[in-house]
Amino acid sequence: MKTYDAIVIGAGQAGAPLAKKLANAGLKTVIIEKRFYGGTCVNDGCTPTKTMIASAKAAYMATKSHELGVTVKKFSVDMAVVKKRKDEIVLKSRNGGLKAAEKTRNLDVVFGEASFTGEKTVEVKLNSGKVQTFKADKVFLNPGASPLIPEIEGLSEVQFLTSTTILDLDYVPEHLVVLGGNYIGLEFGQMFRRFGSKVTILEKSARIVAHEDEDISAEMQKIFELEKIDILTNTHAVKFKQKAGGKITVTIDEKGTERKIKCTHVLVAIGRKPQTEALNLPSAGIETDKEGHIKVNDKLETSAAGVYALGDAKGGPAFTHISYNDYTIVYRNLIEKADFNIKDRPVPYCMFTDPQLGRVGIDETEAKKQGIKYKVAKLPMAHVARAIETGDTRGFMKAIVDPDTKRILGATVLGPEGGEVMTVLQMAMEGGITYDRIRYCVFAHPLYSESLNNLFMTLDN
């Protein structure tokens, strides 16, 4: 058995920086990773998908450039090159993180699958085939999440894709059926439509991005349909069948009526599940909910004293930036003796469709549920100078404000650079800058953010 001051399980966006900081603070630390250094973000999420989205955007612009007076007579998508570029960027990030960890004093990097055998005691089946046991005073869990696969008749017999395996395609699918109309499904659906696939998205709810306001969902569907992406709401798959090496038949239930769709590929994008099962958490006194998420308090400590959970496996918002913020909270509390918690922290996010969907704070639906007094500011991108000039007026900006205090309670921006514009409003919310001040702020012209002047002028109409 090897004894350490700290054990970190999972080298994701919380575990990797936490391990380095603990080691630099003088704690003898070991970080255990069963797969690739960097976690989902670097290897299967943010880095590869946004790299490929950039390629898809280039293809889209080639089809639209004539509107700007530039005619592209012919172009082709080389998926092998798209994949190669993506792989190179991922490897650079992954290897860079690993090399930095390996050079860190007091930090050991171990590759293998961890499982608790008792209180703060972990057995690791090393990738080399050996078994090693570790024990420490503090344990930090950052195991992440993996694609959730539903139990649907015939699905296990179909060569379906997940958000991980679809990244390895070096060709363009002829017809891609996507299960799920939220972040993952919409980003990949639009991406592969732009690469040249026919795309059909199945969403069991009444609308896509159902957790957003209805007008946001409606606008997003309109944007996707302009790209000839088929979206079927109130629809779910009930059966799959694939001919040997051939097309897949998907039997769907569309608003109570069954019919069949033929396709070449299926992407399962209905959500993700925490990777906690193999950890044998009960043996360490660590409680989970019915879905396998690790229960934590407001300071991210589990039911076992001295054991903390960070990132997607603890439940709540499954975003890279939240995982990273988890790390900063735990580190500052333990090492710097601060008193931070996750209660009421802002949860900004961005869906990298084109245009982007950026959101922070409450939306109109939540304001109604809370029964609070509010007003809505809304501005179509067709009224934004920068959008008109660049030739992309899809979407709109929307903010929820308190009419008495004039504080911004939340904002959703569906439009070009939506995430960047949302961040400007987030900073205003963090700093207590009221909307009446933003009305008369001097912004550089002509930027998308400049239109926030006009957004809040609509409150007088």
Secondary structure, DSSP 8 states (H G I E B T S, - for coil): -EEEEEEEE--STTHHHHHHHHHHTT--EEEEESS-TTHHHHHTSHHHHHHHHHHHHHHHHHHHGGGGT---------HHHHHHHHHHHHHHHHHHHHHHHHTSTTEEEEEEEEEEEETTEEEEEETTS-EEEEEEEEEEE---EEE-----BTGGGS--B-TTGGGG--S--SEEEEE--SHHHHHHHHHHHHHT-EEEEEESSSSSSTTS-HHHHHHHHHHHHHTT-EEEESEEEEEEEE-TTS-EEEEEEETTEEEEEEESEEEE-S-EEES-GGG-GGGGT--B-TTS-B---TTSB-SSTTEEE-GGGG-S---HHHHHHHHHHHHHHHHS-----STT----EEE-SSSEEEEEE--HHHHHHHT---EEEEEEGGG-HHHHHHT---SEEEEEE-TTT--EEEEEEEETTHHHHHHHHHHHHHHT--HHHHTT----TT-TGGGHHHHHHGGG-
